[in-house]
Amino acid sequence: MTTTLSLPGKIALGIAALFGLLYLSFGLAWLGAPSVIAGALGASLLQGTGLSTQLGDSAAFFLCAGGFMLYGVFRRHSSYLMAGALLIGLVAPARILAWQVHGAALTVEPVIVELLTFAVVFTAARAVRAD
C-alpha cells in the first residue's frame, strides 16, 4: 500500500473533512441549540414526544454522518467515508420523494448540497481505496 494520494484525492479528502466537521457541528447543535439549528435548516421544533424524536434522530444522524466522514478521512478508511456519503446522499432522493408523494416543499438548495457532499466523499472513499 502506498502512502501518498493523488492531488485530486488529497483535495477530496480535505473537502470531506470539512463536510465531516459541518455535519458533526449540526449534530452537536441539535443537542445544544436545537432552535438555532432548526431555524437554520428551515425546520420548526415539534413538541412533546415529537420533539424528543426530532432531537434524538437528528442529532444521531448528523453525529454519525460527520463522525464517519472524519474517521474515514483521518484513518483513510474507505468504508467509513462511504457510510457518511450514503447517509447524507440518501437524504436527497428522500426529499424528492417527500415532495412528490407527500406534498412537502421542494428544497432544491439542500438537495444540491447533499448530492455534492455525496460526490466529494464518495470520491475521497475511492481515492483512499486506490491508495
Legacy VTK file of the C-alpha trace (Angstrom):
# vtk DataFile Version 3.0
C-alpha trace
ASCII
DATASET POLYDATA
POINTS 131 float
0.000 0.000 0.000
1.356 3.416 -0.928
1.392 6.318 1.489
0.608 9.155 -0.905
-2.593 10.106 -2.639
-3.012 11.908 -5.927
-3.691 15.637 -5.742
-7.407 15.168 -6.556
-7.587 12.505 -3.829
-5.977 14.864 -1.316
-8.384 17.636 -2.285
-11.379 15.296 -1.962
-10.163 14.151 1.467
-9.708 17.748 2.592
-13.184 18.730 1.485
-14.607 15.527 3.010
-13.037 16.550 6.329
-14.741 19.950 6.084
-18.081 18.293 5.338
-17.481 15.965 8.293
-16.902 18.930 10.600
-20.001 20.658 9.245
-22.280 17.682 9.826
-20.724 16.929 13.215
-21.441 20.536 14.226
-25.052 20.105 13.059
-25.367 17.072 15.337
-23.945 18.951 18.312
-26.244 21.886 17.578
-29.288 19.602 17.671
-28.222 18.690 21.215
-27.172 22.135 22.450
-29.112 24.725 20.464
-31.995 22.978 18.727
-33.978 26.125 17.950
-30.951 27.668 16.221
-30.166 24.663 14.027
-33.844 24.025 13.267
-34.202 27.607 12.075
-31.011 27.395 10.025
-32.313 24.258 8.314
-35.781 25.711 7.705
-37.487 23.447 10.233
-39.647 24.216 13.234
-39.333 22.404 16.522
-42.021 19.917 17.433
-43.365 19.436 20.961
-43.504 16.611 23.473
-42.694 13.173 22.103
-42.213 14.647 18.641
-39.502 16.967 19.969
-37.735 14.067 21.655
-37.779 12.088 18.417
-36.764 15.101 16.325
-33.781 15.975 18.524
-32.652 12.400 19.103
-32.921 11.285 15.494
-31.463 14.472 14.026
-28.541 14.586 16.453
-27.740 10.903 15.932
-27.977 11.209 12.141
-25.650 14.192 11.858
-23.215 12.968 14.532
-22.892 9.622 12.749
-22.591 11.114 9.261
-19.973 13.648 10.344
-18.190 11.183 12.598
-17.984 8.561 9.861
-16.584 11.120 7.441
-13.957 12.385 9.870
-12.939 8.908 10.993
-12.682 7.827 7.362
-10.537 10.843 6.485
-8.113 10.561 9.379
-7.838 6.773 9.297
-8.015 6.680 5.492
-10.743 4.075 5.736
-12.970 3.992 2.661
-15.862 2.105 4.291
-16.403 4.843 6.866
-16.225 7.509 4.185
-18.783 5.595 2.148
-21.094 5.247 5.164
-21.022 9.012 5.703
-21.524 9.664 1.991
-24.527 7.341 1.829
-26.171 8.760 4.949
-26.130 12.270 3.508
-26.578 11.254 -0.126
-29.773 9.300 0.512
-31.431 12.361 2.009
-31.714 13.918 -1.475
-33.967 11.235 -3.017
-35.942 11.073 0.240
-36.620 14.830 -0.026
-37.719 14.444 -3.633
-39.979 11.540 -2.684
-41.458 13.605 0.166
-42.193 16.386 -2.319
-43.688 14.100 -4.973
-45.691 11.787 -2.720
-46.480 13.752 0.430
-46.680 17.367 -0.723
-43.578 18.583 1.117
-41.830 21.704 -0.134
-39.247 21.077 -2.836
-35.954 22.220 -1.304
-33.515 22.443 -4.192
-30.551 24.012 -2.376
-30.272 21.313 0.312
-30.609 18.608 -2.347
-27.694 20.153 -4.241
-25.556 20.282 -1.078
-26.417 16.674 -0.234
-25.548 15.461 -3.719
-22.330 17.495 -3.700
-21.424 16.031 -0.310
-22.086 12.539 -1.614
-19.982 13.108 -4.743
-16.991 14.537 -2.868
-16.988 11.999 -0.033
-17.544 9.127 -2.495
-14.557 10.412 -4.494
-12.486 10.532 -1.302
-13.513 6.951 -0.472
-12.424 5.764 -3.913
-9.121 7.636 -3.625
-8.396 6.048 -0.251
-9.329 2.599 -1.557
-7.000 3.032 -4.545
-4.175 4.184 -2.255
LINES 1 132
131 0 1 2 3 4 5 6 7 8 9 10 11 12 13 14 15 16 17 18 19 20 21 22 23 24 25 26 27 28 29 30 31 32 33 34 35 36 37 38 39 40 41 42 43 44 45 46 47 48 49 50 51 52 53 54 55 56 57 58 59 60 61 62 63 64 65 66 67 68 69 70 71 72 73 74 75 76 77 78 79 80 81 82 83 84 85 86 87 88 89 90 91 92 93 94 95 96 97 98 99 100 101 102 103 104 105 106 107 108 109 110 111 112 113 114 115 116 117 118 119 120 121 122 123 124 125 126 127 128 129 130
